[in-house]
Amino acid sequence: MATVPPGIRLLVAFDRDQWYRALTFILTFLLYTSFHLSRKPISIVKSELHKNCSSVSELATIASSSSSSSQQPFLPSLHTDMDCSWKPFDKRNYRQLLGAMDYSFLCAYAVGMYLSGIIGERLPIRLYLTVGMLTSGLFTCLFGLGYVYNIHNLGFYIFVQVANGLVQTTGWPSVVTCIGNWFGKGRRGLIMGLWNSHTSVGNILGSLIAGYWVSSNWGLSFIVPGLIIAFMGIVCFLFLIEHPNDVKSMYAQNTSPGKSVPAKSWSGVNGHTGVYLQYKDNKTQSYDTELLLPRDSVCVPTQPVVVVKRESEPSAISFMGALRIPCLHKLQLVQNSAARIITRSPSMDHITPVLRHLHWLPVKYRIDFKILLLTFKALHNQAPSYLSEFLHIYTPSRTLRSSSALQLISPSASLSTMGSRAFSCSDPHLWNSLPHDIRNIDSLSTFKSLLNTPFQAGILSLI
């Protein structure tokens, strides 16, 4: 049997996620290189917009003296001190005019960078960056078309610079967001150090392209970079992946249904069909399960995970599934940070009084609150029937004071970790922990208002 070629071994050595990271790294590098490439021509073409006319004047003087010595009629030269440069930059205040173009671009870029960060967070990054690159290529080409169509209006060039400065700001927030989504915080210095070399590469390529045509036709010094950045905008639209979850969603949609094992099906709310799917370890997982329970996480349990699926609706993890999420304390840290920001509390203050002041339940208590609310609805025929099947009211064999307590039978669990978190086991435990007067309430609104009291007071303990 022949040996596998080294190139194939290299390709197989990297997994799918690493190849997508490499694609995103190279693509964003080339995209922002094209941005710098399109900004460089103006600094090269300045020497052509206002030439040094001293050499042209010397040639005109020599030509006039030779014509007078040969007694031929003198023909005025086409190049004089006033028309050797590109109007309106042929006047003595050309420095102020060239500076006005740079100033207009930089001011528009500064204002646009602030606005681009706000707008970019609310739009798809791929489409936002594509539109920015196409419009940037358009305005860069417009500057070069000023030479083709012999435009000498200063307002035209300033308008093009202002518009180009605004659309150029779409690049940096977009590409940095993509890099952050794919590489996170790990080895940030190495990744950003290599990736930021696009600045030098873009300036070098821009200088070479602009310098090639600056003497013969300086309009092409702008048109060619404009076409390049517009072409890269099309490449961005076709190949840029904003987030790793987009790839996972694509593979989840293409997954064959034979790999999922449906456990049971019931009639859900509003005519929907609630289907419970089990995904075991080392099996293909659904999109939502893979996001909440990633395969490469070290703290993921190996027990099966139950996810509720409905037809024509995105899958949502159940409350029991939420209890299985590893590192649930991270969600609590997010809630604590939000509470401190709203109340402007110092980081050293205890968070419990802050949450109580905002009437916020901690994440764990919030899950228990929703479970008890479902229990109340199931006991009063306000929830789907399949939930009521899990609940059994405790009825003593003889008349006792607990006969009217509305307690639930708490079945024994085979597993102390995962089995006790099942709805049929954890729900009776929580319900029986409620005070007697709360369990016997018939009004849903009254039950919800009084249910906050035990949680706020810390009567119920964590599971």
Secondary structure, 3 states (H helix, E strand, C coil): CCCCCHHHHHHHHCCHHHHHHHHHHHHHHHHHHHHHHHHCHHHHHHHHHCCCCHHHHHHHHHHHHHHHHCCCCCCCCCCCCCCCCCCCCCCCCHHHHHHHHHHHHHHHHHHHHHHHHHHHCCCCHHHHHHHHHHHHHHHHHHHHHHHHCCCCCHHHHHHHHHHHHHHHCCHHHHHHHHHHHHHCCCCHHHHHHHHCCHHHHHHHHHHHHHHHHCCCCCCHHHHHHHHHHHHHHHHHHHHCCCCHHHHHHHHHHCCCHHHCEEEEEEECHHHCEEEEEEECCCCCCCHHHHHHCCCCCCCCCCCCEEEEECCCCCCEECHHHHHCCCCCHHHHHHHHHHHHHHHCCCCCCCHHHHHHHHCCCCHHHHHHHHHHHHHHHHHCCCCCHHHHCCCCECCCCCCCHHHHCCCECCCCCCCCCCHHHCHHHHHHHHHHHCCHHHHCCCCHHHHHHHHHHHHHHCCCCCC
